[in-house]
Amino acid sequence: HEKVHIKQQLAMGVVKWWDKYLEDPQFRYEQELEACQEQWKYIKKNVKSRNDQFNFLKHIARDLSGPMYGNMITFQEALKKIKNG
């Protein structure tokens, strides 16, 4: 997840990325969604148990849909967007 943010920051410039991330909720959502989707891909590849995979997915979706990122989407939307990314 954080490696994705590092790549995003390097592509845009760290200061510019942080300024936009903190000021623009839509940008923050897009950046977090991309990071969550990559995190999910890693989990699917490296976690064998489907139950464990689903528990990780729920945790990621709760974070993306929760107050940490401003409650920008519902939990169900987060699940769908992370899985389909």
Secondary structure as GFF3:
##gff-version 3
##sequence-region A 1 85
A	DSSP	alpha_helix	2	12	.	.	.	ID=ss1
A	DSSP	alpha_helix	14	23	.	.	.	ID=ss2
A	DSSP	alpha_helix	25	46	.	.	.	ID=ss3
A	DSSP	alpha_helix	50	65	.	.	.	ID=ss4
A	DSSP	three_ten_helix	67	69	.	.	.	ID=ss5
A	DSSP	alpha_helix	75	83	.	.	.	ID=ss6
###
